[in-house]
Amino acid sequence: MRDKERGLYNKFNVTRKDGSSGVGGKHELCKYFVLDLTHDSHAIPAIRAYADSCRAEYPALAGDLDRISEYMAERLA
């Protein structure tokens, strides 16, 4: 089945480098959504929207996301 017809499915296994996604960890049961900034035309707008959403609470993260989205947009143009 093609991705356009499939919807969400378990395509990636994400673990945290700090170990907190392991058994008994704070993030053991967390769900993650991975974005392909190189090939997915929806990823850069999604990153920009997330930056705007978190800007007041996490300004450094928003700035990093702004920079990566600008870099990727230029690289892919």
mmJSON file of the N, C-alpha and C atoms, coordinates in Angstrom:
{"data_MODEL":{"atom_site":{
"group_PDB":["ATOM","ATOM","ATOM","ATOM","ATOM","ATOM","ATOM","ATOM","ATOM","ATOM","ATOM","ATOM","ATOM","ATOM","ATOM","ATOM","ATOM","ATOM","ATOM","ATOM","ATOM","ATOM","ATOM","ATOM","ATOM","ATOM","ATOM","ATOM","ATOM","ATOM","ATOM","ATOM","ATOM","ATOM","ATOM","ATOM","ATOM","ATOM","ATOM","ATOM","ATOM","ATOM","ATOM","ATOM","ATOM","ATOM","ATOM","ATOM","ATOM","ATOM","ATOM","ATOM","ATOM","ATOM","ATOM","ATOM","ATOM","ATOM","ATOM","ATOM","ATOM","ATOM","ATOM","ATOM","ATOM","ATOM","ATOM","ATOM","ATOM","ATOM","ATOM","ATOM","ATOM","ATOM","ATOM","ATOM","ATOM","ATOM","ATOM","ATOM","ATOM","ATOM","ATOM","ATOM","ATOM","ATOM","ATOM","ATOM","ATOM","ATOM","ATOM","ATOM","ATOM","ATOM","ATOM","ATOM","ATOM","ATOM","ATOM","ATOM","ATOM","ATOM","ATOM","ATOM","ATOM","ATOM","ATOM","ATOM","ATOM","ATOM","ATOM","ATOM","ATOM","ATOM","ATOM","ATOM","ATOM","ATOM","ATOM","ATOM","ATOM","ATOM","ATOM","ATOM","ATOM","ATOM","ATOM","ATOM","ATOM","ATOM","ATOM","ATOM","ATOM","ATOM","ATOM","ATOM","ATOM","ATOM","ATOM","ATOM","ATOM","ATOM","ATOM","ATOM","ATOM","ATOM","ATOM","ATOM","ATOM","ATOM","ATOM","ATOM","ATOM","ATOM","ATOM","ATOM","ATOM","ATOM","ATOM","ATOM","ATOM","ATOM","ATOM","ATOM","ATOM","ATOM","ATOM","ATOM","ATOM","ATOM","ATOM","ATOM","ATOM","ATOM","ATOM","ATOM","ATOM","ATOM","ATOM","ATOM","ATOM","ATOM","ATOM","ATOM","ATOM","ATOM","ATOM","ATOM","ATOM","ATOM","ATOM","ATOM","ATOM","ATOM","ATOM","ATOM","ATOM","ATOM","ATOM","ATOM","ATOM","ATOM","ATOM","ATOM","ATOM","ATOM","ATOM","ATOM","ATOM","ATOM","ATOM","ATOM","ATOM","ATOM","ATOM","ATOM","ATOM","ATOM","ATOM","ATOM","ATOM","ATOM","ATOM","ATOM","ATOM","ATOM","ATOM","ATOM","ATOM","ATOM","ATOM"],
"id":[1,2,3,4,5,6,7,8,9,10,11,12,13,14,15,16,17,18,19,20,21,22,23,24,25,26,27,28,29,30,31,32,33,34,35,36,37,38,39,40,41,42,43,44,45,46,47,48,49,50,51,52,53,54,55,56,57,58,59,60,61,62,63,64,65,66,67,68,69,70,71,72,73,74,75,76,77,78,79,80,81,82,83,84,85,86,87,88,89,90,91,92,93,94,95,96,97,98,99,100,101,102,103,104,105,106,107,108,109,110,111,112,113,114,115,116,117,118,119,120,121,122,123,124,125,126,127,128,129,130,131,132,133,134,135,136,137,138,139,140,141,142,143,144,145,146,147,148,149,150,151,152,153,154,155,156,157,158,159,160,161,162,163,164,165,166,167,168,169,170,171,172,173,174,175,176,177,178,179,180,181,182,183,184,185,186,187,188,189,190,191,192,193,194,195,196,197,198,199,200,201,202,203,204,205,206,207,208,209,210,211,212,213,214,215,216,217,218,219,220,221,222,223,224,225,226,227,228,229,230,231],
"type_symbol":["N","C","C","N","C","C","N","C","C","N","C","C","N","C","C","N","C","C","N","C","C","N","C","C","N","C","C","N","C","C","N","C","C","N","C","C","N","C","C","N","C","C","N","C","C","N","C","C","N","C","C","N","C","C","N","C","C","N","C","C","N","C","C","N","C","C","N","C","C","N","C","C","N","C","C","N","C","C","N","C","C","N","C","C","N","C","C","N","C","C","N","C","C","N","C","C","N","C","C","N","C","C","N","C","C","N","C","C","N","C","C","N","C","C","N","C","C","N","C","C","N","C","C","N","C","C","N","C","C","N","C","C","N","C","C","N","C","C","N","C","C","N","C","C","N","C","C","N","C","C","N","C","C","N","C","C","N","C","C","N","C","C","N","C","C","N","C","C","N","C","C","N","C","C","N","C","C","N","C","C","N","C","C","N","C","C","N","C","C","N","C","C","N","C","C","N","C","C","N","C","C","N","C","C","N","C","C","N","C","C","N","C","C","N","C","C","N","C","C","N","C","C","N","C","C","N","C","C","N","C","C"],
"label_atom_id":["N","CA","C","N","CA","C","N","CA","C","N","CA","C","N","CA","C","N","CA","C","N","CA","C","N","CA","C","N","CA","C","N","CA","C","N","CA","C","N","CA","C","N","CA","C","N","CA","C","N","CA","C","N","CA","C","N","CA","C","N","CA","C","N","CA","C","N","CA","C","N","CA","C","N","CA","C","N","CA","C","N","CA","C","N","CA","C","N","CA","C","N","CA","C","N","CA","C","N","CA","C","N","CA","C","N","CA","C","N","CA","C","N","CA","C","N","CA","C","N","CA","C","N","CA","C","N","CA","C","N","CA","C","N","CA","C","N","CA","C","N","CA","C","N","CA","C","N","CA","C","N","CA","C","N","CA","C","N","CA","C","N","CA","C","N","CA","C","N","CA","C","N","CA","C","N","CA","C","N","CA","C","N","CA","C","N","CA","C","N","CA","C","N","CA","C","N","CA","C","N","CA","C","N","CA","C","N","CA","C","N","CA","C","N","CA","C","N","CA","C","N","CA","C","N","CA","C","N","CA","C","N","CA","C","N","CA","C","N","CA","C","N","CA","C","N","CA","C","N","CA","C","N","CA","C","N","CA","C","N","CA","C","N","CA","C","N","CA","C"],
"label_alt_id":[null,null,null,null,null,null,null,null,null,null,null,null,null,null,null,null,null,null,null,null,null,null,null,null,null,null,null,null,null,null,null,null,null,null,null,null,null,null,null,null,null,null,null,null,null,null,null,null,null,null,null,null,null,null,null,null,null,null,null,null,null,null,null,null,null,null,null,null,null,null,null,null,null,null,null,null,null,null,null,null,null,null,null,null,null,null,null,null,null,null,null,null,null,null,null,null,null,null,null,null,null,null,null,null,null,null,null,null,null,null,null,null,null,null,null,null,null,null,null,null,null,null,null,null,null,null,null,null,null,null,null,null,null,null,null,null,null,null,null,null,null,null,null,null,null,null,null,null,null,null,null,null,null,null,null,null,null,null,null,null,null,null,null,null,null,null,null,null,null,null,null,null,null,null,null,null,null,null,null,null,null,null,null,null,null,null,null,null,null,null,null,null,null,null,null,null,null,null,null,null,null,null,null,null,null,null,null,null,null,null,null,null,null,null,null,null,null,null,null,null,null,null,null,null,null,null,null,null,null,null,null],
"label_comp_id":["MET","MET","MET","ARG","ARG","ARG","ASP","ASP","ASP","LYS","LYS","LYS","GLU","GLU","GLU","ARG","ARG","ARG","GLY","GLY","GLY","LEU","LEU","LEU","TYR","TYR","TYR","ASN","ASN","ASN","LYS","LYS","LYS","PHE","PHE","PHE","ASN","ASN","ASN","VAL","VAL","VAL","THR","THR","THR","ARG","ARG","ARG","LYS","LYS","LYS","ASP","ASP","ASP","GLY","GLY","GLY","SER","SER","SER","SER","SER","SER","GLY","GLY","GLY","VAL","VAL","VAL","GLY","GLY","GLY","GLY","GLY","GLY","LYS","LYS","LYS","HIS","HIS","HIS","GLU","GLU","GLU","LEU","LEU","LEU","CYS","CYS","CYS","LYS","LYS","LYS","TYR","TYR","TYR","PHE","PHE","PHE","VAL","VAL","VAL","LEU","LEU","LEU","ASP","ASP","ASP","LEU","LEU","LEU","THR","THR","THR","HIS","HIS","HIS","ASP","ASP","ASP","SER","SER","SER","HIS","HIS","HIS","ALA","ALA","ALA","ILE","ILE","ILE","PRO","PRO","PRO","ALA","ALA","ALA","ILE","ILE","ILE","ARG","ARG","ARG","ALA","ALA","ALA","TYR","TYR","TYR","ALA","ALA","ALA","ASP","ASP","ASP","SER","SER","SER","CYS","CYS","CYS","ARG","ARG","ARG","ALA","ALA","ALA","GLU","GLU","GLU","TYR","TYR","TYR","PRO","PRO","PRO","ALA","ALA","ALA","LEU","LEU","LEU","ALA","ALA","ALA","GLY","GLY","GLY","ASP","ASP","ASP","LEU","LEU","LEU","ASP","ASP","ASP","ARG","ARG","ARG","ILE","ILE","ILE","SER","SER","SER","GLU","GLU","GLU","TYR","TYR","TYR","MET","MET","MET","ALA","ALA","ALA","GLU","GLU","GLU","ARG","ARG","ARG","LEU","LEU","LEU","ALA","ALA","ALA"],
"label_asym_id":["A","A","A","A","A","A","A","A","A","A","A","A","A","A","A","A","A","A","A","A","A","A","A","A","A","A","A","A","A","A","A","A","A","A","A","A","A","A","A","A","A","A","A","A","A","A","A","A","A","A","A","A","A","A","A","A","A","A","A","A","A","A","A","A","A","A","A","A","A","A","A","A","A","A","A","A","A","A","A","A","A","A","A","A","A","A","A","A","A","A","A","A","A","A","A","A","A","A","A","A","A","A","A","A","A","A","A","A","A","A","A","A","A","A","A","A","A","A","A","A","A","A","A","A","A","A","A","A","A","A","A","A","A","A","A","A","A","A","A","A","A","A","A","A","A","A","A","A","A","A","A","A","A","A","A","A","A","A","A","A","A","A","A","A","A","A","A","A","A","A","A","A","A","A","A","A","A","A","A","A","A","A","A","A","A","A","A","A","A","A","A","A","A","A","A","A","A","A","A","A","A","A","A","A","A","A","A","A","A","A","A","A","A","A","A","A","A","A","A","A","A","A","A","A","A","A","A","A","A","A","A"],
"label_entity_id":["1","1","1","1","1","1","1","1","1","1","1","1","1","1","1","1","1","1","1","1","1","1","1","1","1","1","1","1","1","1","1","1","1","1","1","1","1","1","1","1","1","1","1","1","1","1","1","1","1","1","1","1","1","1","1","1","1","1","1","1","1","1","1","1","1","1","1","1","1","1","1","1","1","1","1","1","1","1","1","1","1","1","1","1","1","1","1","1","1","1","1","1","1","1","1","1","1","1","1","1","1","1","1","1","1","1","1","1","1","1","1","1","1","1","1","1","1","1","1","1","1","1","1","1","1","1","1","1","1","1","1","1","1","1","1","1","1","1","1","1","1","1","1","1","1","1","1","1","1","1","1","1","1","1","1","1","1","1","1","1","1","1","1","1","1","1","1","1","1","1","1","1","1","1","1","1","1","1","1","1","1","1","1","1","1","1","1","1","1","1","1","1","1","1","1","1","1","1","1","1","1","1","1","1","1","1","1","1","1","1","1","1","1","1","1","1","1","1","1","1","1","1","1","1","1","1","1","1","1","1","1"],
"label_seq_id":[1,1,1,2,2,2,3,3,3,4,4,4,5,5,5,6,6,6,7,7,7,8,8,8,9,9,9,10,10,10,11,11,11,12,12,12,13,13,13,14,14,14,15,15,15,16,16,16,17,17,17,18,18,18,19,19,19,20,20,20,21,21,21,22,22,22,23,23,23,24,24,24,25,25,25,26,26,26,27,27,27,28,28,28,29,29,29,30,30,30,31,31,31,32,32,32,33,33,33,34,34,34,35,35,35,36,36,36,37,37,37,38,38,38,39,39,39,40,40,40,41,41,41,42,42,42,43,43,43,44,44,44,45,45,45,46,46,46,47,47,47,48,48,48,49,49,49,50,50,50,51,51,51,52,52,52,53,53,53,54,54,54,55,55,55,56,56,56,57,57,57,58,58,58,59,59,59,60,60,60,61,61,61,62,62,62,63,63,63,64,64,64,65,65,65,66,66,66,67,67,67,68,68,68,69,69,69,70,70,70,71,71,71,72,72,72,73,73,73,74,74,74,75,75,75,76,76,76,77,77,77],
"pdbx_PDB_ins_code":[null,null,null,null,null,null,null,null,null,null,null,null,null,null,null,null,null,null,null,null,null,null,null,null,null,null,null,null,null,null,null,null,null,null,null,null,null,null,null,null,null,null,null,null,null,null,null,null,null,null,null,null,null,null,null,null,null,null,null,null,null,null,null,null,null,null,null,null,null,null,null,null,null,null,null,null,null,null,null,null,null,null,null,null,null,null,null,null,null,null,null,null,null,null,null,null,null,null,null,null,null,null,null,null,null,null,null,null,null,null,null,null,null,null,null,null,null,null,null,null,null,null,null,null,null,null,null,null,null,null,null,null,null,null,null,null,null,null,null,null,null,null,null,null,null,null,null,null,null,null,null,null,null,null,null,null,null,null,null,null,null,null,null,null,null,null,null,null,null,null,null,null,null,null,null,null,null,null,null,null,null,null,null,null,null,null,null,null,null,null,null,null,null,null,null,null,null,null,null,null,null,null,null,null,null,null,null,null,null,null,null,null,null,null,null,null,null,null,null,null,null,null,null,null,null,null,null,null,null,null,null],
"Cartn_x":[0.846,0.0,0.892,0.533,1.303,1.03,2.008,1.87,0.673,0.338,-0.79,-2.118,-2.155,-3.379,-3.361,-2.23,-2.036,-2.412,-2.145,-2.355,-1.197,-1.459,-0.41,-0.128,1.14,1.557,2.931,3.354,4.653,5.773,6.35,7.416,8.781,8.821,10.081,10.021,11.17,11.321,12.157,11.584,12.272,12.618,13.869,14.292,15.018,14.943,15.592,17.02,17.93,19.337,19.573,18.677,18.855,18.341,17.806,17.331,15.923,15.287,13.983,12.843,13.127,12.098,12.128,13.039,13.137,12.058,11.999,11.011,11.093,9.965,9.899,10.281,10.736,11.149,9.969,10.207,9.166,8.514,9.28,8.78,8.571,8.449,8.294,7.137,6.018,4.817,4.505,5.45,5.223,5.148,4.371,4.238,4.949,5.617,6.376,5.968,6.134,5.821,7.08,7.637,8.896,8.608,9.359,9.234,10.507,10.368,11.48,11.602,12.536,12.68,13.235,13.813,14.399,13.398,12.54,11.671,10.184,9.748,8.323,8.002,7.232,6.911,6.069,5.495,4.676,5.485,6.706,7.505,7.937,8.396,8.867,7.721,6.563,5.451,5.066,5.174,4.854,5.859,7.132,8.176,7.955,7.593,7.337,6.133,5.097,3.915,4.252,5.059,5.459,6.295,7.198,8.01,7.118,6.143,5.226,4.434,4.029,3.23,4.018,5.307,6.089,6.937,6.899,7.814,7.808,6.646,6.588,7.181,6.952,7.419,8.834,9.197,10.519,11.166,11.582,12.113,13.373,14.239,15.459,15.112,14.187,13.744,13.104,12.248,11.604,12.643,13.657,14.731,15.478,15.787,16.455,15.586,14.294,13.382,13.257,13.25,13.235,14.47,15.629,16.874,16.905,16.499,16.538,15.526,14.366,13.368,13.837,14.478,15.017,16.13,17.033,18.131,17.606,16.656,16.126,15.344,14.583,13.825,14.776,15.874,16.856,17.562,17.904,18.615,17.771,16.475,15.587,15.012,15.25,14.691,15.36],
"Cartn_y":[-1.179,0.0,1.243,2.237,3.474,4.367,5.201,6.091,7.024,7.481,8.409,7.756,6.45,5.71,5.109,5.083,4.337,5.092,6.363,7.095,6.874,7.034,6.839,5.359,5.053,3.687,3.743,2.688,2.639,2.478,3.598,3.605,3.768,4.403,4.679,4.211,3.86,3.603,4.747,5.523,6.675,6.372,6.583,6.463,7.744,8.073,9.279,8.959,9.851,9.653,9.627,10.268,10.31,9.051,8.103,6.847,6.896,8.058,8.183,7.546,7.051,6.34,4.838,4.412,2.999,2.601,1.316,0.778,1.512,2.024,2.744,4.203,4.649,6.036,6.966,8.246,9.268,9.227,8.897,8.936,7.543,6.544,5.164,5.0,5.603,5.403,6.58,7.519,8.682,8.28,9.042,8.849,10.004,9.7,10.704,10.708,11.851,12.016,12.546,11.805,12.149,12.891,13.964,14.721,14.594,14.351,14.289,15.661,16.477,17.848,17.911,16.831,16.824,16.445,15.479,14.944,15.265,15.633,15.861,17.344,17.689,19.092,19.738,18.947,19.477,19.7,19.197,19.248,20.667,21.442,22.798,23.682,23.685,24.452,23.958,22.657,22.12,22.609,22.619,23.113,24.6,25.354,26.788,27.011,26.225,26.341,25.979,24.95,24.556,25.664,26.261,27.37,28.517,28.862,29.941,29.58,28.33,27.889,27.914,27.582,27.47,28.704,29.694,30.84,31.541,31.799,32.52,31.703,30.405,29.544,29.023,28.775,28.206,29.022,30.254,31.112,30.568,29.909,29.355,28.234,27.367,26.296,26.877,27.879,28.51,29.099,29.737,30.297,29.212,28.11,26.982,26.435,26.298,25.783,26.764,28.063,29.072,28.916,28.768,28.657,27.395,26.255,25.015,25.053,25.641,25.701,26.627,27.748,28.657,27.978,27.31,26.602,25.534,24.732,23.653,24.219,25.281,25.889,26.414,27.057,27.55,26.412,25.389,24.237,23.498,23.448,22.689,23.522,24.846,25.739,25.529],
"Cartn_z":[0.0,0.0,0.0,-0.786,-0.868,0.34,0.688,1.839,1.729,0.532,0.359,0.693,0.671,0.97,2.371,2.99,4.224,5.497,5.572,6.824,7.781,9.073,10.08,10.293,10.461,10.783,11.426,12.034,12.714,11.698,11.305,10.31,10.967,12.121,12.802,14.252,14.789,16.22,16.774,17.672,18.244,19.694,20.041,21.438,21.829,23.087,23.583,24.01,23.705,24.054,25.558,26.323,27.778,28.469,27.696,28.264,28.835,28.847,29.491,28.699,27.495,26.737,27.023,27.861,28.234,29.234,29.522,30.461,31.795,32.249,33.514,33.428,32.265,32.102,31.897,32.116,31.97,30.588,29.568,28.19,27.592,28.439,27.961,26.978,27.247,26.427,25.496,25.357,24.505,23.037,22.283,20.838,20.141,19.044,18.31,16.846,16.199,14.789,14.119,13.187,12.527,11.223,10.965,9.73,8.898,7.614,6.667,6.009,6.487,5.991,4.576,4.085,2.758,1.672,1.943,0.9,1.058,2.233,2.489,2.332,1.317,1.048,2.142,3.039,4.134,5.412,5.448,6.674,7.041,6.086,6.399,6.896,6.249,6.831,8.229,8.469,9.791,10.839,10.492,11.406,11.703,10.688,10.882,11.791,11.614,12.47,13.911,14.102,15.455,16.094,15.33,15.848,16.307,15.506,15.881,17.135,17.236,18.374,19.685,19.638,20.881,21.183,20.309,20.411,21.774,22.369,23.647,24.791,24.774,25.871,25.666,24.407,24.081,22.956,23.235,22.173,21.506,22.256,21.652,20.675,21.056,20.17,18.916,19.086,17.934,16.986,17.536,16.702,15.949,16.616,15.943,14.813,15.061,14.037,12.87,13.166,12.105,11.214,11.847,11.091,10.237,10.806,10.037,8.906,9.128,8.051,6.937,7.288,6.27,5.479,6.18,5.52,4.559,5.005,4.163,2.982,3.204,2.112,1.026,1.435,0.484,-0.239,0.495,-0.063,-1.095,-0.866,-1.739,-2.884,-2.84,-3.885,-5.228],
"occupancy":[1.0,1.0,1.0,1.0,1.0,1.0,1.0,1.0,1.0,1.0,1.0,1.0,1.0,1.0,1.0,1.0,1.0,1.0,1.0,1.0,1.0,1.0,1.0,1.0,1.0,1.0,1.0,1.0,1.0,1.0,1.0,1.0,1.0,1.0,1.0,1.0,1.0,1.0,1.0,1.0,1.0,1.0,1.0,1.0,1.0,1.0,1.0,1.0,1.0,1.0,1.0,1.0,1.0,1.0,1.0,1.0,1.0,1.0,1.0,1.0,1.0,1.0,1.0,1.0,1.0,1.0,1.0,1.0,1.0,1.0,1.0,1.0,1.0,1.0,1.0,1.0,1.0,1.0,1.0,1.0,1.0,1.0,1.0,1.0,1.0,1.0,1.0,1.0,1.0,1.0,1.0,1.0,1.0,1.0,1.0,1.0,1.0,1.0,1.0,1.0,1.0,1.0,1.0,1.0,1.0,1.0,1.0,1.0,1.0,1.0,1.0,1.0,1.0,1.0,1.0,1.0,1.0,1.0,1.0,1.0,1.0,1.0,1.0,1.0,1.0,1.0,1.0,1.0,1.0,1.0,1.0,1.0,1.0,1.0,1.0,1.0,1.0,1.0,1.0,1.0,1.0,1.0,1.0,1.0,1.0,1.0,1.0,1.0,1.0,1.0,1.0,1.0,1.0,1.0,1.0,1.0,1.0,1.0,1.0,1.0,1.0,1.0,1.0,1.0,1.0,1.0,1.0,1.0,1.0,1.0,1.0,1.0,1.0,1.0,1.0,1.0,1.0,1.0,1.0,1.0,1.0,1.0,1.0,1.0,1.0,1.0,1.0,1.0,1.0,1.0,1.0,1.0,1.0,1.0,1.0,1.0,1.0,1.0,1.0,1.0,1.0,1.0,1.0,1.0,1.0,1.0,1.0,1.0,1.0,1.0,1.0,1.0,1.0,1.0,1.0,1.0,1.0,1.0,1.0,1.0,1.0,1.0,1.0,1.0,1.0,1.0,1.0,1.0,1.0,1.0,1.0],
"B_iso_or_equiv":[0.0,0.0,0.0,0.0,0.0,0.0,0.0,0.0,0.0,0.0,0.0,0.0,0.0,0.0,0.0,0.0,0.0,0.0,0.0,0.0,0.0,0.0,0.0,0.0,0.0,0.0,0.0,0.0,0.0,0.0,0.0,0.0,0.0,0.0,0.0,0.0,0.0,0.0,0.0,0.0,0.0,0.0,0.0,0.0,0.0,0.0,0.0,0.0,0.0,0.0,0.0,0.0,0.0,0.0,0.0,0.0,0.0,0.0,0.0,0.0,0.0,0.0,0.0,0.0,0.0,0.0,0.0,0.0,0.0,0.0,0.0,0.0,0.0,0.0,0.0,0.0,0.0,0.0,0.0,0.0,0.0,0.0,0.0,0.0,0.0,0.0,0.0,0.0,0.0,0.0,0.0,0.0,0.0,0.0,0.0,0.0,0.0,0.0,0.0,0.0,0.0,0.0,0.0,0.0,0.0,0.0,0.0,0.0,0.0,0.0,0.0,0.0,0.0,0.0,0.0,0.0,0.0,0.0,0.0,0.0,0.0,0.0,0.0,0.0,0.0,0.0,0.0,0.0,0.0,0.0,0.0,0.0,0.0,0.0,0.0,0.0,0.0,0.0,0.0,0.0,0.0,0.0,0.0,0.0,0.0,0.0,0.0,0.0,0.0,0.0,0.0,0.0,0.0,0.0,0.0,0.0,0.0,0.0,0.0,0.0,0.0,0.0,0.0,0.0,0.0,0.0,0.0,0.0,0.0,0.0,0.0,0.0,0.0,0.0,0.0,0.0,0.0,0.0,0.0,0.0,0.0,0.0,0.0,0.0,0.0,0.0,0.0,0.0,0.0,0.0,0.0,0.0,0.0,0.0,0.0,0.0,0.0,0.0,0.0,0.0,0.0,0.0,0.0,0.0,0.0,0.0,0.0,0.0,0.0,0.0,0.0,0.0,0.0,0.0,0.0,0.0,0.0,0.0,0.0,0.0,0.0,0.0,0.0,0.0,0.0,0.0,0.0,0.0,0.0,0.0,0.0],
"pdbx_formal_charge":[null,null,null,null,null,null,null,null,null,null,null,null,null,null,null,null,null,null,null,null,null,null,null,null,null,null,null,null,null,null,null,null,null,null,null,null,null,null,null,null,null,null,null,null,null,null,null,null,null,null,null,null,null,null,null,null,null,null,null,null,null,null,null,null,null,null,null,null,null,null,null,null,null,null,null,null,null,null,null,null,null,null,null,null,null,null,null,null,null,null,null,null,null,null,null,null,null,null,null,null,null,null,null,null,null,null,null,null,null,null,null,null,null,null,null,null,null,null,null,null,null,null,null,null,null,null,null,null,null,null,null,null,null,null,null,null,null,null,null,null,null,null,null,null,null,null,null,null,null,null,null,null,null,null,null,null,null,null,null,null,null,null,null,null,null,null,null,null,null,null,null,null,null,null,null,null,null,null,null,null,null,null,null,null,null,null,null,null,null,null,null,null,null,null,null,null,null,null,null,null,null,null,null,null,null,null,null,null,null,null,null,null,null,null,null,null,null,null,null,null,null,null,null,null,null,null,null,null,null,null,null],
"auth_seq_id":[1,1,1,2,2,2,3,3,3,4,4,4,5,5,5,6,6,6,7,7,7,8,8,8,9,9,9,10,10,10,11,11,11,12,12,12,13,13,13,14,14,14,15,15,15,16,16,16,17,17,17,18,18,18,19,19,19,20,20,20,21,21,21,22,22,22,23,23,23,24,24,24,25,25,25,26,26,26,27,27,27,28,28,28,29,29,29,30,30,30,31,31,31,32,32,32,33,33,33,34,34,34,35,35,35,36,36,36,37,37,37,38,38,38,39,39,39,40,40,40,41,41,41,42,42,42,43,43,43,44,44,44,45,45,45,46,46,46,47,47,47,48,48,48,49,49,49,50,50,50,51,51,51,52,52,52,53,53,53,54,54,54,55,55,55,56,56,56,57,57,57,58,58,58,59,59,59,60,60,60,61,61,61,62,62,62,63,63,63,64,64,64,65,65,65,66,66,66,67,67,67,68,68,68,69,69,69,70,70,70,71,71,71,72,72,72,73,73,73,74,74,74,75,75,75,76,76,76,77,77,77],
"auth_comp_id":["MET","MET","MET","ARG","ARG","ARG","ASP","ASP","ASP","LYS","LYS","LYS","GLU","GLU","GLU","ARG","ARG","ARG","GLY","GLY","GLY","LEU","LEU","LEU","TYR","TYR","TYR","ASN","ASN","ASN","LYS","LYS","LYS","PHE","PHE","PHE","ASN","ASN","ASN","VAL","VAL","VAL","THR","THR","THR","ARG","ARG","ARG","LYS","LYS","LYS","ASP","ASP","ASP","GLY","GLY","GLY","SER","SER","SER","SER","SER","SER","GLY","GLY","GLY","VAL","VAL","VAL","GLY","GLY","GLY","GLY","GLY","GLY","LYS","LYS","LYS","HIS","HIS","HIS","GLU","GLU","GLU","LEU","LEU","LEU","CYS","CYS","CYS","LYS","LYS","LYS","TYR","TYR","TYR","PHE","PHE","PHE","VAL","VAL","VAL","LEU","LEU","LEU","ASP","ASP","ASP","LEU","LEU","LEU","THR","THR","THR","HIS","HIS","HIS","ASP","ASP","ASP","SER","SER","SER","HIS","HIS","HIS","ALA","ALA","ALA","ILE","ILE","ILE","PRO","PRO","PRO","ALA","ALA","ALA","ILE","ILE","ILE","ARG","ARG","ARG","ALA","ALA","ALA","TYR","TYR","TYR","ALA","ALA","ALA","ASP","ASP","ASP","SER","SER","SER","CYS","CYS","CYS","ARG","ARG","ARG","ALA","ALA","ALA","GLU","GLU","GLU","TYR","TYR","TYR","PRO","PRO","PRO","ALA","ALA","ALA","LEU","LEU","LEU","ALA","ALA","ALA","GLY","GLY","GLY","ASP","ASP","ASP","LEU","LEU","LEU","ASP","ASP","ASP","ARG","ARG","ARG","ILE","ILE","ILE","SER","SER","SER","GLU","GLU","GLU","TYR","TYR","TYR","MET","MET","MET","ALA","ALA","ALA","GLU","GLU","GLU","ARG","ARG","ARG","LEU","LEU","LEU","ALA","ALA","ALA"],
"auth_asym_id":["A","A","A","A","A","A","A","A","A","A","A","A","A","A","A","A","A","A","A","A","A","A","A","A","A","A","A","A","A","A","A","A","A","A","A","A","A","A","A","A","A","A","A","A","A","A","A","A","A","A","A","A","A","A","A","A","A","A","A","A","A","A","A","A","A","A","A","A","A","A","A","A","A","A","A","A","A","A","A","A","A","A","A","A","A","A","A","A","A","A","A","A","A","A","A","A","A","A","A","A","A","A","A","A","A","A","A","A","A","A","A","A","A","A","A","A","A","A","A","A","A","A","A","A","A","A","A","A","A","A","A","A","A","A","A","A","A","A","A","A","A","A","A","A","A","A","A","A","A","A","A","A","A","A","A","A","A","A","A","A","A","A","A","A","A","A","A","A","A","A","A","A","A","A","A","A","A","A","A","A","A","A","A","A","A","A","A","A","A","A","A","A","A","A","A","A","A","A","A","A","A","A","A","A","A","A","A","A","A","A","A","A","A","A","A","A","A","A","A","A","A","A","A","A","A","A","A","A","A","A","A"],
"auth_atom_id":["N","CA","C","N","CA","C","N","CA","C","N","CA","C","N","CA","C","N","CA","C","N","CA","C","N","CA","C","N","CA","C","N","CA","C","N","CA","C","N","CA","C","N","CA","C","N","CA","C","N","CA","C","N","CA","C","N","CA","C","N","CA","C","N","CA","C","N","CA","C","N","CA","C","N","CA","C","N","CA","C","N","CA","C","N","CA","C","N","CA","C","N","CA","C","N","CA","C","N","CA","C","N","CA","C","N","CA","C","N","CA","C","N","CA","C","N","CA","C","N","CA","C","N","CA","C","N","CA","C","N","CA","C","N","CA","C","N","CA","C","N","CA","C","N","CA","C","N","CA","C","N","CA","C","N","CA","C","N","CA","C","N","CA","C","N","CA","C","N","CA","C","N","CA","C","N","CA","C","N","CA","C","N","CA","C","N","CA","C","N","CA","C","N","CA","C","N","CA","C","N","CA","C","N","CA","C","N","CA","C","N","CA","C","N","CA","C","N","CA","C","N","CA","C","N","CA","C","N","CA","C","N","CA","C","N","CA","C","N","CA","C","N","CA","C","N","CA","C","N","CA","C","N","CA","C","N","CA","C","N","CA","C","N","CA","C","N","CA","C"],
"pdbx_PDB_model_num":[1,1,1,1,1,1,1,1,1,1,1,1,1,1,1,1,1,1,1,1,1,1,1,1,1,1,1,1,1,1,1,1,1,1,1,1,1,1,1,1,1,1,1,1,1,1,1,1,1,1,1,1,1,1,1,1,1,1,1,1,1,1,1,1,1,1,1,1,1,1,1,1,1,1,1,1,1,1,1,1,1,1,1,1,1,1,1,1,1,1,1,1,1,1,1,1,1,1,1,1,1,1,1,1,1,1,1,1,1,1,1,1,1,1,1,1,1,1,1,1,1,1,1,1,1,1,1,1,1,1,1,1,1,1,1,1,1,1,1,1,1,1,1,1,1,1,1,1,1,1,1,1,1,1,1,1,1,1,1,1,1,1,1,1,1,1,1,1,1,1,1,1,1,1,1,1,1,1,1,1,1,1,1,1,1,1,1,1,1,1,1,1,1,1,1,1,1,1,1,1,1,1,1,1,1,1,1,1,1,1,1,1,1,1,1,1,1,1,1,1,1,1,1,1,1,1,1,1,1,1,1]
}}}
